[in-house]
Each structure stands twice: as C-alpha cells, then as structure tokens.
Amino acid sequence: MSDHTTTSRFIVRRLHPALGAEVRGVDMRQPIDAAAFSELHDIWMEHMVLVFPEQHVTDAEHVAFTRYFGEPEIFHQKIIKSERVKEIFRVSNVDESNNLMPPDDPISQQLSLAQFWHTDSSYRQSPCTGALLHGVEISRSGGETQFTNLYQVYDVLPDLLKSQIEGRKARHNFGNMHVLKPLKPLTEDEKAAMPPVWQPMVRKHPVTGRKSLYISPIYNDEVEGMTREAGQKLIAELTAFAADPRFVYSHRWETDDMLMWDNRCTMHQVTPFDPAERRVMHRTTIVGQEPVIAA
C-alpha cells in the first residue's frame, strides 16, 4: 500500500510502516451513516491507530462519536473521572478548576504511570475494545503517545520467548501500580471492583483473527507457572522487545487531534514532559464486549 489512500469518503495517510494512519474527511461533530462507519472501521482494523486532526469537539460530542464503536466505559476511580461528563477520563495535570497540579499530587502521580507501556483496562475480565483521546491542551516538551504493534511483535518473537508464552497466562492486577509508585491507597470498594484477573499471553483478535502478544507491564505482577521474579523478568524482556522502533509509532500532538487505538493488538505509553507545562487530554474508553480470546 502507498502512503496515501483515498477511499470514497476519507483520505488516509500511513504514518509508520508498522501501524498508524491519519484520516481526513471525518467531522466528529456530525453524525455518520452506516456505510461510512463500516469504511472507517475497516481502516481502523488495518492501521490499529488512527489520527483525526482538527476535531474541535466538546466532551459531549466526543462521547457521542465514541458510541458508534460501543458503550463508553465509566471509570471506577473518582479521582480521574470527569465531574462534568462521567464518560470522560481526564488525562490531565490541570484540575477541573483549571489549576495546574504539582507533580506530587496523587492524580499527577497516578497519571505519570502512563509513561510505562500498558494496555488499558487489562485488569478487567473483558478489557476495553479501544479508546479515543482528545488533545485539548498539548505539551511541547514531550508528552508524545507511542504505540507498538503487538501482531508484529508476536510474529517475530525469538523462539525462546515465544515458547515461554504459548498457552500461558499472566496476571493483571490494578493494584500493581501501587508497587511501582507510592499512590493514594485504593478504597475497599475500588479493590472489590477490580480484583486481579489472569489473561492469556497470546490472544486472538475477535475481528481480524490475528494472533498478538498480550501483556500490560504496569499491571502484570505474576506469570502462570513461574516464580514472581522469573515472571517479572519475562515481562521485562517482552516489553523491551516490543519497544523496538520498528514496531512503534510515536505521535507528536497538535491541538484538537483525536487519537483512536485498538486496545486488542497494541500497547502504548507517554513520553516524559515538563510537569510545569499544562497537558489536558480527555479520553473515552470503549467497553469490551467479550473476554480475551486465547490463541
């Protein structure tokens, strides 16, 4: 495929050999018909990460567009969920009173963990399908969002690593974030809402049928049939392999970019940025419809 493709409705520009495409011809403030949605969904399945520039949307319009792809998730922690629009997950170092938060604020501390590779909601029995992230105020000192193609990672894994993950599960524990950083303790209700789950380390995509690696390093604390130390070493080796630039698209934000990714075949992380610089990103998350399919 060439770098540019024009469909009947959209202009698509490939952003990286592994994954990622810019899509023009979408106005998220307007409804889309079934044929346009089908075409857009096919583009998403091919490229995994889509960038929609110049989307001047309100939070309500952001949520409404998300509903074409599924039900928006309501996050289980109050500290990050928007007080104004419950479906919005605030990835922001600015509070809802428009004040810049210090780096040691509990919300800033938790969001800083996005600087580690992860897949969203992997600690749920049915993890999310994907997410849409709106660049409301962007950073210039860093804050790029990086994605890795876990189809390709799995396909070319060295035999030794591949043999260690075939037929195996890893544990995904929301509480593991508290091991990585001294965060605000979870409430008993939050712990009860998100007990650890075991997920297959090789998954099958329910739409494409392709196999991919499935790990989420900020949540993985154990690997089936291994000591904790050996399991964490394996997760670290897999993460390092997946971070190879040949698999990774790094998105440099522009204001009002909307970024959409398929959570079932990618991992992502944010590059560090100056905490004195405002960064306001609003995310919706598409509720998963089914448990992970072991491949």
C-alpha positions in Angstrom: 0.0 0.0 0.0 1.2 3.5 -0.8 1.5 6.2 2.0 -1.8 7.9 0.8 -5.1 6.2 0.0 -8.3 7.9 -1.0 -11.5 6.0 -0.3 -15.0 7.0 -1.3 -15.2 9.2 1.8 -11.8 9.5 3.5 -8.2 10.4 2.8 -5.9 8.1 4.6 -2.1 8.7 5.1 0.1 6.0 6.6 2.2 7.3 9.5 4.6 4.4 10.2 5.3 1.1 8.4 4.1 -0.9 11.5 0.9 1.0 12.4 -0.9 4.3 12.5 -2.7 6.4 9.9 -4.0 9.9 9.6 -7.6 10.1 8.5 -9.2 13.2 7.0 -12.9 13.6 5.9 -14.4 13.0 9.4 -16.1 15.7 11.4 -16.9 14.2 14.8 -19.5 16.9 15.5 -21.7 15.4 12.7 -23.5 12.0 12.5 -22.1 9.3 10.2 -24.1 6.8 8.3 -23.7 3.0 8.4 -21.7 2.9 5.2 -19.2 5.5 6.4 -18.9 3.8 9.8 -18.2 0.4 8.1 -15.5 2.0 5.9 -14.0 3.8 8.9 -14.0 0.6 11.0 -12.1 -1.3 8.2 -9.5 1.5 8.1 -9.2 1.1 11.9 -8.7 -2.6 11.8 -6.0 -2.2 9.1 -4.0 0.5 10.8 -4.8 0.0 14.5 -4.1 3.6 15.5 -6.0 6.4 13.7 -5.3 10.2 14.0 -8.1 12.5 13.2 -6.8 16.1 13.0 -8.7 19.3 13.8 -11.6 17.8 15.8 -13.0 20.8 17.6 -15.4 18.7 19.7 -17.0 19.2 23.1 -16.8 16.4 25.6 -20.5 15.5 24.8 -19.6 15.3 21.1 -16.6 13.2 21.9 -18.8 10.8 23.9 -21.4 10.7 21.2 -18.9 9.8 18.5 -17.5 7.0 20.7 -20.9 5.4 20.8 -20.7 4.4 17.2 -18.0 1.9 18.3 -19.5 0.8 21.6 -20.6 1.8 25.0 -18.3 4.3 26.7 -16.8 3.0 30.0 -17.4 4.7 33.3 -14.0 4.6 35.1 -14.1 3.1 38.6 -11.9 5.7 40.3 -13.4 9.1 41.2 -10.1 10.9 41.2 -9.7 10.7 37.4 -13.3 10.6 36.2 -14.7 13.9 35.0 -17.1 15.6 37.4 -18.9 17.1 34.4 -19.2 14.3 31.9 -18.9 10.9 33.6 -17.7 9.1 30.5 -14.6 11.3 30.2 -11.4 10.0 31.7 -9.2 13.1 32.4 -5.5 12.5 31.5 -4.6 15.9 32.8 -2.2 17.7 35.1 -4.8 20.5 35.3 -7.7 20.1 37.8 -11.3 20.8 37.0 -11.0 24.2 38.5 -8.3 24.9 35.8 -5.4 24.9 38.2 -2.1 23.2 37.3 -1.4 20.4 39.7 2.0 19.8 41.2 3.9 16.6 40.3 3.4 15.2 43.8 -0.4 15.5 43.5 -2.0 12.0 43.8 -3.6 12.4 40.4 -0.4 13.5 38.8 1.5 10.6 40.4 -1.0 8.0 39.1 -1.1 9.5 35.6 2.7 9.5 35.4 2.5 5.7 35.3 1.2 6.1 31.7 4.9 6.6 31.0 5.2 2.8 31.2 4.0 0.5 28.5 0.5 -0.7 29.1 -2.9 -1.7 27.6 -6.0 -0.1 29.0 -8.3 -2.0 31.4 -6.4 -5.3 31.0 -7.3 -5.9 34.7 -11.0 -6.4 33.6 -12.4 -9.8 32.7 -13.4 -8.1 29.4 -10.8 -5.4 28.7 -11.8 -2.4 26.6 -12.0 -2.6 22.8 -10.2 0.7 22.3 -10.1 4.4 23.2 -10.4 7.9 21.8 -8.1 10.5 23.2 -8.6 14.2 22.5 -5.7 16.7 22.7 -7.4 19.6 24.5 -4.1 21.3 25.6 -0.9 19.7 24.3 2.7 19.7 25.6 5.7 20.7 23.5 8.4 19.5 26.0 7.5 15.8 25.3 4.2 14.0 26.0 4.2 12.1 22.8 2.0 9.0 22.8 3.8 5.9 21.5 2.1 2.7 20.2 3.5 -0.7 19.4 2.1 -3.3 17.0 1.7 -6.4 19.1 0.7 -8.5 16.0 4.2 -7.9 14.5 5.9 -8.3 17.9 4.3 -11.8 18.3 5.1 -12.8 14.7 8.8 -12.1 15.0 9.4 -13.0 18.7 12.5 -15.1 19.2 11.7 -18.8 19.6 12.9 -18.8 23.2 10.5 -16.0 24.2 7.6 -17.4 22.1 8.0 -20.8 23.7 7.6 -19.2 27.2 4.3 -17.5 26.4 2.5 -20.1 24.4 -0.5 -21.5 26.3 0.4 -19.4 29.4 -1.4 -16.6 31.3 -0.2 -13.5 33.1 -1.9 -11.8 36.0 -3.2 -8.3 35.5 -3.6 -6.5 38.8 -4.7 -2.9 39.1 -3.1 -2.8 42.5 0.3 -3.4 41.0 0.5 0.3 40.2 0.9 0.9 43.9 4.0 -1.3 43.9 5.5 0.9 41.2 4.8 4.3 42.9 3.5 5.4 46.3 0.0 6.3 45.1 -3.1 7.2 47.1 -4.3 3.8 48.6 -7.3 2.2 46.9 -10.5 2.2 48.8 -12.1 -1.2 49.7 -14.8 -0.5 47.2 -12.2 0.1 44.5 -10.3 -3.1 45.4 -13.6 -5.1 45.3 -14.5 -3.6 41.9 -11.2 -4.6 40.3 -9.9 -7.9 41.6 -6.8 -9.3 39.7 -7.5 -11.4 36.6 -5.5 -13.9 34.6 -5.3 -13.3 30.9 -3.7 -15.3 28.1 -0.3 -14.0 26.9 -1.2 -14.8 23.3 -4.6 -13.6 22.2 -6.7 -13.8 19.1 -8.3 -10.6 17.7 -12.1 -11.2 17.5 -12.4 -9.2 14.2 -9.2 -9.9 12.3 -8.5 -13.3 13.7 -4.8 -12.5 14.0 -2.6 -13.5 17.0 -0.8 -11.0 19.1 1.3 -10.8 22.3 -0.9 -9.7 25.2 0.9 -8.1 28.2 0.4 -4.9 30.2 3.5 -4.3 32.1 2.2 -1.7 34.7 -0.4 -4.3 35.8 1.4 -7.6 35.3 2.8 -8.9 38.6 2.8 -12.7 38.0 3.1 -15.2 35.2 1.5 -18.6 35.4 3.8 -21.4 36.4 6.8 -19.1 37.3 8.2 -17.6 40.4 7.3 -13.9 40.7 10.9 -13.0 40.0 11.1 -15.1 36.8 7.7 -13.9 35.7 8.6 -10.3 36.1 11.9 -10.9 34.2 9.9 -12.4 31.3 7.5 -9.5 31.2 10.5 -7.1 31.2 12.1 -9.0 28.3 8.9 -9.0 26.3 8.4 -5.3 26.9 11.9 -4.4 25.8 11.4 -6.4 22.6 8.0 -4.7 21.9 9.6 -1.3 22.3 11.9 -1.7 19.3 11.4 1.3 16.9 10.4 -1.0 14.0 7.2 -1.7 15.8 6.5 1.7 17.3 4.6 4.8 16.1 5.2 7.9 18.2 2.5 10.6 17.9 3.5 14.2 18.3 0.3 16.0 19.3 -1.4 19.0 17.7 -4.3 20.8 19.5 -7.6 19.0 18.8 -6.1 15.9 17.4 -8.3 12.9 18.2 -6.3 9.7 18.5 -8.1 6.3 18.4 -6.5 3.0 19.0 -7.4 -0.7 19.1 -6.6 -2.0 22.5 -6.7 -5.6 21.4 -3.4 -5.5 19.4 -1.4 -2.6 20.7 0.3 -1.2 23.8 1.0 2.4 24.4 3.0 4.8 26.6 3.6 8.5 27.0 7.0 10.1 26.8 8.1 12.3 29.7 7.3 16.1 29.6 7.8 19.1 31.8 5.3 18.9 34.6 5.2 22.7 34.7 3.6 22.6 31.3 -0.1 22.2 31.0 -1.3 19.0 29.4 -5.0 18.3 29.2 -6.2 15.2 27.4 -9.7 13.8 27.5 -10.3 10.1 26.9 -13.2 7.9 26.2 -12.8 4.1 26.5 -14.9 1.6 24.6 -16.3 -1.1 26.8 -15.2 -4.6 25.9 -17.9 -7.0 24.8 -16.2 -10.3 25.5 -13.3 -11.9 27.4 -9.9 -12.1 25.8 -9.8 -15.0 23.3 -6.7 -17.3 23.9 -4.8 -18.1 20.7 
